[in-house]
Amino acid sequence: MAIYYEVKKGDRKAVYDAAEKWKENCLLNDGSLIWDGEPIWTAHNISRFINIFIESPDESGDSFDDKLRKQLENESEDTYKFVIELLFIYYIYPVRSSTSYETKMRKLEMIASWKDIDFDRSLPIFQGLEQGLGSTGTFFNTSKYFEVSFLVLVVESLKSNQLDERKEIFSDEMKLKAVVDNERQKVGKRVQMQNIILHLLLPNYFERIASWGHKNKIVKAFSNLITDDSIDDTDGQLYVIREKLENKYQAEIDFYHTPSIEGKWRGTKETGEKRPKDNRKANKTEDVIQPATDKTIPTVNFNVDRLEDGLVFENLDILLDQVMTAIRKGKHIILTGPPGTGKSKLASKICEMYDIQPIMVTAASNWSTYETIGGYRPDREGNLYFDDGIFLRCVKDKETNQPDNKWLIIDEINRADIDKAFGSLFSVLTGDEVTLPFESKRGKSIIMKHQGLMTSLEPDDHTYIIPNDWRIIATMNTIDKASLYEMSYAFMRRFAFIPVGIPNHITADLIEQYLKVWEMETYPNVDTLAVIWKLINNYRKIGPAIVEDIARHTQDNDDFTSAIILYVLPQFEGLPVHRIKEFINRLNGETEAVIDQNHLLDFVNDFFDAGGFE
């Protein structure tokens, strides 16, 4: 049986209950998931959505949500309700680590708000969105148009059949597979919704696997169990493999959660870490068999739920997916973007998400290996002792010498000369053992080495073990990266560079999301703040942190002139003076804010040494 109910934090029954209601109420009949008794999944509503969404595509550069809003203008309330329920089915599969429950609900409520439609989010049906069934990945979010197009085309194709024919399709896996295969050819993409729909409608046959790649890997790993050459369909092969494995184990199995089975098709666990180099093989027995006094090297659980509280980013799902994938694959991370986009806060949230205590520092141009690795320092009596640097403090407790695993957050990493400052850490991260030119208090040479195969070690004052799942999370302001230290290729290839940009679509609704996070729901100038932010970004890209400064300054007094002087104009360093003048003129003419142009011009003359400004 491919149905998967049990999980650590609840069960999936609500998902399958919702899928069954979808099949009975909406596909076999013309009813509804949310608005019981209303005819929502009608041929008319389906046809209207196909007409405005697929046959009249919006090819602008706007976001999916903005395009959808324009496409739905002037449509009936029933069409809106159909789209809400269609998106419900789109969101029912991803687990919280792929798309959080709050994100799912926010998207549905957003569409409802466009038509002033109310729905009760406490209805049992919405429990199906909370757990989800499996991970999707970046493509599922970035290819939303194709995924949703495929979904509605399958619905149209199914409902074009008579009721008896539909019932027959839902009881015959090959007929259902033929329908979805045919519609996928029209879409032209290998959409994950194909695998999702198959499982939702016939979960006893089709696997709980959205990924095409995972299906192929499982078939390849257990190909010895396929003895009938006539079964050349991947889903059919998976069904045979499951039957034989369950006969072997005399129990229900899950390809993701039965360890012996998951381990075989995945190969090694996807931590992203490389095995040690050959020069460590001689110490393999020493690494694995440890004395009774050994201390376990701390590990990190990479299978975590997304932590979205307090985060407002455009395409947050894609951003978190990039972060979690890079970390799971063994990469360190550099979050790049303009000032004030929330990079530092996101770095802290990432550590919180993985239940990691971080050490946070700001890079400096005078950094050397003394600050990062360590060096000799005199004590009160004038005797020299080895004082560990920033990196080494992350991996060992200074008082007890016990192994530790604190992730390192480095703000503005490109302010440091990376190759000079990181020094021998590069070698350790690739599996080498490095002996530093320093001795511990006991006269032992200081050693740094990668964890490799070790799981524990006997604490001492001279050995520093870099855990396999230790990570650096750094930030970089793209506005000044060209004028600071460059990074070598050897450094960059160990990091994933993840862009944290400003929103492409700044609206009053977006401002209100930020205000909620900033605990400023009563802020009175939402529309004005949105216009000012968009205007500023025509001259210098700034993130929401600076907008928060403006909002807090104008919360009670509407003094936008001072707010612009304090937080915005200094960001214009390097702009031609005539451009700054143009900004001030537009600020006065295009916003409802009361602006003292003379005051702003006086500041510009002084700050930018622009005596001939006027």
WOWOUR-V597147 format. One record per residue. PHI is phi in radians with two decimals (none if undefined). D_FIRST is the distance of its C-alpha to the first C-alpha in whole Angstrom. Layout:
PHI	D_FIRST
PHI	D_FIRST
//
This chain:
none	0
-1.56	4
-1.22	6
-2.18	8
-1.72	11
-1.43	13
-2.50	16
-1.19	20
-2.02	21
2.24	19
-2.49	16
-1.72	14
-0.98	14
-1.08	17
-1.16	16
-1.20	13
-1.10	16
-1.14	18
-1.12	16
-1.18	16
-1.12	20
-1.04	21
-1.12	19
-1.29	21
-1.38	24
-1.87	25
-1.62	23
-1.46	24
-2.22	27
-1.93	29
-1.41	29
-2.51	28
-1.47	26
-1.82	29
-1.78	32
-0.93	30
1.58	33
-1.64	34
-1.45	33
-1.87	32
-1.58	30
-1.60	32
-1.05	33
-1.13	37
-1.12	35
-1.10	32
-1.12	35
-1.07	38
-1.16	35
-1.07	35
-1.14	38
-1.46	39
-1.75	36
-1.78	36
-1.37	39
-2.20	41
-1.17	40
-1.60	42
-1.72	43
-1.29	45
-1.54	44
-1.21	43
-1.24	39
-0.97	36
-1.12	37
-1.14	41
-1.10	40
-1.08	38
-1.08	40
-1.16	43
-1.18	41
-1.50	40
-0.99	44
1.29	45
-1.48	42
-1.31	41
-1.07	40
-1.12	37
-1.15	36
-1.03	36
-1.11	34
-1.09	31
-1.13	32
-1.04	31
-1.27	28
-1.10	27
-1.18	27
-0.99	25
-1.14	22
-1.04	23
-1.57	23
-1.29	20
-1.44	18
-1.06	20
-1.32	20
-1.06	24
-1.24	24
-1.68	24
-2.55	26
-1.24	27
-1.03	27
-1.11	30
-1.12	31
-1.02	28
-1.15	30
-1.09	33
-1.16	33
-1.16	32
-1.16	35
-1.11	37
-1.10	36
-1.07	37
-1.17	40
-1.14	41
-2.12	42
0.97	42
-1.69	39
-1.82	38
-2.51	35
-1.57	34
-1.26	31
-1.51	31
-1.04	29
-0.98	25
-1.02	24
-1.31	25
-1.09	23
-1.16	20
-1.47	22
-1.30	23
-1.57	19
1.32	18
-2.08	15
-2.98	16
-1.46	19
-1.90	21
2.13	25
-1.08	28
-1.08	28
-1.05	26
-1.44	29
-1.35	31
-1.89	30
-0.98	30
-1.03	32
-1.22	30
-1.11	26
-1.23	28
-1.04	29
-1.05	26
-1.02	24
-1.25	27
-1.18	28
-1.11	24
-1.03	25
-1.06	28
-1.13	27
-1.10	25
-1.37	27
-1.33	30
-1.55	28
-1.16	29
-0.98	27
-1.09	26
-1.16	25
-1.06	23
-1.06	21
-1.16	20
-1.07	19
-1.26	17
-1.92	15
-2.23	16
-1.08	14
-1.27	17
-1.20	19
-1.11	18
-1.09	18
-1.14	21
-1.10	22
-1.23	21
-1.06	23
-1.10	26
-1.25	26
-1.14	26
-1.08	29
-1.20	31
-1.28	30
1.41	31
-2.24	28
-1.49	25
-1.25	24
-1.28	21
-1.04	20
-1.06	19
-1.18	16
-1.18	16
-1.09	16
-1.01	14
-1.22	11
-1.09	13
-1.55	14
-2.38	10
-1.20	8
-1.35	5
-1.98	7
-1.52	9
-1.28	9
-1.43	10
-2.36	13
-1.49	17
-1.37	19
-1.12	20
-1.10	21
-1.14	18
-1.03	16
-1.16	19
-1.12	20
-1.15	16
-1.06	17
-1.15	20
-1.17	20
-1.99	18
-1.08	20
-1.15	21
-1.50	17
-1.59	18
-1.77	20
-1.77	21
-1.15	23
-1.31	22
-1.54	19
-1.93	21
-1.57	18
-1.00	17
-1.16	13
-1.13	13
-1.13	14
-1.10	11
-1.12	9
-1.12	11
-1.05	12
-1.06	8
-0.98	8
-1.23	12
-1.19	11
-1.21	9
-1.15	12
-1.17	14
-1.55	14
0.92	13
-2.85	10
-1.20	7
-2.11	8
-2.35	9
-1.17	11
-1.76	14
-2.15	14
-1.72	14
-0.92	17
-1.15	18
-1.45	15
-1.04	17
-1.07	20
-1.24	20
-1.41	19
-1.36	21
1.41	24
-1.45	26
-1.05	25
-1.36	26
-1.57	29
1.47	31
-1.55	34
-1.42	36
-1.26	36
-1.09	40
-1.25	43
-1.04	44
-1.22	47
-1.79	45
-1.11	43
-1.11	46
-1.75	45
-1.06	42
-1.11	42
-1.10	44
-1.24	42
-1.51	39
-1.70	41
-2.01	43
-1.08	45
-1.14	45
-1.54	46
-1.13	44
-1.99	42
-1.18	39
-1.33	39
-1.05	37
-2.06	34
-2.12	32
-1.49	28
-1.48	28
-1.60	24
-2.16	26
-1.42	26
-1.16	29
-1.94	32
-1.83	34
-1.01	36
1.40	40
-1.98	39
-2.26	40
-2.39	39
-1.21	39
0.97	35
-1.04	34
-1.04	31
-1.16	32
-1.04	34
-1.18	32
-1.12	30
-1.11	32
-1.08	34
-1.18	30
-1.15	29
-1.07	33
-1.13	33
-1.11	30
-1.47	31
1.60	34
-1.53	37
-1.41	39
-2.24	40
-2.13	43
-1.55	43
-1.95	45
2.80	47
-1.13	50
-1.08	52
1.35	50
-1.48	47
1.64	45
-1.12	44
-1.15	45
-1.13	44
-1.09	40
-1.03	41
-1.14	41
-1.15	38
-1.08	36
-1.11	37
-1.10	37
-1.09	33
-1.63	33
0.99	35
-1.98	37
-1.53	41
-1.63	43
-1.91	46
-2.00	48
-2.39	51
-1.96	53
-1.14	54
-2.41	58
-1.17	60
-1.63	62
-1.06	58
-2.40	59
-1.15	57
-1.10	59
-1.33	57
-1.62	54
-1.65	54
2.33	57
-3.13	60
-1.29	63
-2.47	65
-1.39	68
-1.53	67
-1.12	70
-1.53	72
1.55	72
-1.47	70
-1.43	67
-2.46	63
-1.38	60
-1.94	59
-1.19	55
-1.60	54
-1.00	52
-1.12	49
-1.21	50
-1.18	49
-1.29	46
-1.97	45
-2.67	47
-1.23	48
-1.16	52
-1.51	53
-1.80	51
1.16	50
-1.33	46
-1.11	44
-2.40	43
-2.60	40
-1.62	42
-1.27	41
-1.86	44
-1.77	45
-2.03	48
-1.37	49
0.93	51
-1.07	51
-1.36	53
-1.35	56
-1.79	56
-1.40	57
-1.01	53
-1.07	54
-1.32	57
-1.34	55
-1.44	52
0.83	54
-1.28	52
-1.05	49
-0.96	48
-1.10	48
-1.15	46
-1.14	43
-1.62	43
1.90	43
-1.36	47
-1.72	49
-2.09	52
-1.76	55
-1.46	57
-1.41	61
-2.40	61
-2.12	61
-1.35	59
-1.08	62
-1.59	61
1.45	62
-1.63	59
-1.15	58
-1.28	56
-2.12	52
-2.03	49
-2.65	46
-1.36	43
-1.06	40
1.03	38
-1.55	37
-1.18	38
-2.02	37
-2.69	40
-2.74	44
-1.52	47
-1.05	48
-2.56	52
-1.68	54
-2.22	54
-1.90	50
-2.11	48
-1.79	45
-1.52	43
-1.05	39
-1.01	36
-1.83	35
-1.36	38
-2.36	39
-1.81	42
-2.07	42
-2.03	45
-2.15	46
-2.55	49
-1.41	51
-1.18	51
-1.17	54
-2.17	56
-1.13	54
-1.26	57
-1.67	60
-1.93	58
-1.20	57
-1.47	55
-2.01	52
-1.31	52
-1.08	49
-1.04	48
-1.32	48
-1.11	46
-1.27	43
-1.58	42
-2.11	41
-1.76	39
-1.64	41
-1.98	40
-1.29	42
-2.12	42
-1.62	44
-1.45	46
-1.09	44
-1.35	45
-2.21	45
-1.62	47
-2.27	47
-1.10	48
-1.08	45
-1.14	44
-0.99	47
-1.16	46
-1.10	43
-1.12	45
-1.06	47
-1.13	45
-1.13	44
-1.42	47
1.01	48
-2.26	50
-1.05	49
-1.56	52
-1.01	54
-1.57	56
-2.08	56
-1.05	53
-1.09	54
-1.10	57
-1.12	55
-1.10	52
-1.11	55
-1.10	57
-1.07	54
-1.08	53
-1.16	57
-0.99	57
-1.21	54
-1.27	56
-2.05	59
-2.72	57
-1.20	53
-2.28	52
-1.67	49
-1.17	49
-1.09	50
-1.26	54
-1.12	53
-1.07	52
-1.04	55
-1.10	57
-1.09	55
-1.16	56
-1.22	60
-1.84	60
-1.04	58
-2.03	61
-2.16	64
0.99	63
-1.49	65
-1.25	63
-1.04	66
-1.14	66
-1.08	62
-1.14	63
-1.15	65
-1.25	64
-2.09	60
-1.85	60
-0.99	63
-1.05	63
-1.28	60
-1.53	62
-0.92	64
1.73	65
-1.34	65
-1.06	68
-1.06	70
-1.14	70
-1.26	66
-1.14	66
-1.09	69
-1.06	67
-1.04	64
-1.11	67
-1.11	68
-1.21	65
-1.03	64
-1.32	67
-1.56	66
-1.88	62
-2.14	61
-1.52	63
-1.21	63
-1.41	67
-2.06	68
-1.63	71
-1.06	72
-1.06	75
-1.10	73
-1.15	70
-1.15	73
-1.06	75
-1.10	72
-1.08	71
-1.01	75
-1.36	75
-1.19	71
-1.76	71
0.94	75
-1.94	75
-1.05	79
-1.67	79
-1.09	76
-1.65	78
//
